Amino acid sequence: MPSWSNCRRRCWIRYPEQLSIIITYLGISLLFISWAGIFLEVMLIISLVRYAAVQDELMAKKYKGEWSKYAEKTRRLFPFLY
């Protein structure tokens, strides 16, 4: 099994799937100019940020030192921000 540092060397974010969900639903909310949709988007962002934190804890337990090195090089959800 390849190590995390070799496997994902050039990745800027650790959870691209969650970022794509956020962008998609934000686009839909803005397309229909829906305040309810924007409110749900904020709730979605909060839940995905919490999910990413839990995933980080689980991965840190499983991969120990390798994960911490990988986590230092990448961001969670938003490139160059978080």
C-alpha positions in Angstrom: 0.0 0.0 0.0 1.5 3.4 -1.0 2.1 5.9 1.8 0.0 9.0 2.1 3.0 11.3 1.4 3.7 9.6 -1.9 0.1 9.0 -2.9 -1.2 12.6 -2.6 1.9 14.7 -3.1 0.4 17.4 -5.2 -3.0 17.8 -3.6 -3.9 21.2 -2.2 -6.9 20.1 -0.1 -7.6 16.9 1.8 -11.4 16.7 1.1 -12.1 17.6 -2.5 -15.4 15.8 -2.5 -16.8 18.0 0.3 -15.6 21.1 -1.5 -17.4 20.1 -4.7 -20.6 19.6 -2.7 -20.3 23.0 -1.2 -19.7 24.7 -4.5 -22.5 22.8 -6.3 -25.1 23.7 -3.7 -24.0 27.3 -3.4 -24.4 27.6 -7.2 -27.9 26.1 -7.1 -28.9 28.4 -4.2 -27.6 31.5 -6.0 -29.1 30.4 -9.3 -32.6 30.3 -7.8 -31.9 33.3 -5.5 -33.2 31.3 -2.6 -32.6 32.5 1.0 -33.7 29.2 2.3 -31.2 27.5 0.0 -28.4 29.9 1.2 -29.4 29.1 4.8 -29.2 25.4 4.1 -25.8 26.0 2.4 -24.5 27.5 5.6 -25.8 24.5 7.6 -24.1 22.2 5.0 -20.8 24.0 5.3 -20.9 23.7 9.1 -21.7 20.0 9.0 -19.0 19.3 6.4 -16.4 21.2 8.4 -17.2 19.2 11.4 -17.1 16.0 9.3 -13.7 16.9 8.0 -12.4 17.4 11.6 -13.7 14.0 12.6 -12.1 12.4 9.6 -8.8 14.1 10.4 -8.9 12.6 13.9 -9.6 9.1 12.5 -6.9 9.4 9.9 -4.4 10.7 12.4 -5.1 7.6 14.6 -4.8 5.2 11.7 -1.7 6.7 9.9 0.0 8.5 12.8 3.1 10.4 11.7 2.4 10.1 8.0 -0.9 11.8 8.3 0.5 14.7 10.3 3.1 15.3 7.6 0.5 15.2 5.0 -1.9 17.4 6.9 0.9 20.1 7.3 1.2 20.3 3.5 -2.5 20.5 2.7 -5.6 22.4 3.7 -8.9 20.8 4.8 -11.5 22.2 2.5 -10.5 25.6 1.0 -7.2 26.0 -0.8 -4.9 28.5 0.9 -7.5 29.2 3.6 -8.7 26.3 5.7 
